């Protein structure tokens, strides 16, 4: 067998594989003998079917199967042994393969198109700078959080007339449409401030007429209110009639021990001061997770943008289309930039892991899975007496989806280890921001 590599560019090449009779014939003969032992044909005793008849009936399929087996191993071994960082999978020249005369040829030649990435360098030093944002939990945020909790645990009532903050229930008739939309909830807070007065002092059986595009703040709010998908909501214009059938108002809960217990558990806090401090602590913990997620995302974006790497884009597009029959050209063009980003990050993290001998052990995957399951049961966990059952839960979860859950957990741990290593090596500059500023930064980075 002869294998040659013909580089077409710095990212693509053609691999030519020549297969001689000596490469496949011994295996083919061996399989024919095996078939002879197993095949049952009328007129012949078991194991006595002539080899010539076996060849006539099954010879071509055996030959094709054996050569495909040889090719699969040959190109995989060649790529590994020559340390080619191949992307996707080799694409066979199907047109050339279709010209093969399997009945008469003894020598065969196959061509494969491969895409690869050449060696690249990444900067894992203090020269690389990334900002880590710290969110300041100010009094305004604490106050808003407490007010939301008071509403969340408040009492619901149905007043005769509406006021700001109420929710109106009823039906909607859209201009130009015959269908009446029933069981619609209209939150007055979703209406533009300058038009909210039209929805205040409304009573049951009242009909409110308004321009839907002027009234609602966003198309997303229209979609949510009318129970439509976003694209459908964008097409709705003109005047609508809202028939009020009921009014719902939430009376905020008082700031007392009953509320404290509902939020944090019985007697976890016993005063308003402790409650406020616990709220601040909880907000800080939640924001800490958000800031860590943003830092990880900024690190990824920084490395992807600043690591020079040439990829075989046309090859990858062809490979994606060949391996995803339902992928349209439109979807491919739309999703390809994100795919390239993820691919670059995967190549970078793979090299960082290799260069720094970062590994994930099976025990770590199991421990992380048990930690996740424990978290789902709440802070109390399953307890030591349930350790055996917890192990069973973890084992079952990791085996689900043909092992996909295991791979996902493995990759998550590996990614966390790589991110932590990067944090140790590069310069992390801390910057304090308020919630509004952080939201702007996070939204912009998405």
Beta strands, then each sheet from edge to edge (+ up, - down):
strand 1: 2-7
strand 2: 12-19
strand 3: 86-92
strand 4: 108-116
strand 5: 129-135
strand 6: 155-157
strand 7: 167-174
strand 8: 180-187
strand 9: 207-211
strand 10: 239-251
strand 11: 427-433
sheet 1: 1+ 2- 4+ 3-
sheet 2: 5+ 11+
sheet 3: 6+ 10- 7+ 8-
sheet 4: 6+ 10- 9+
end
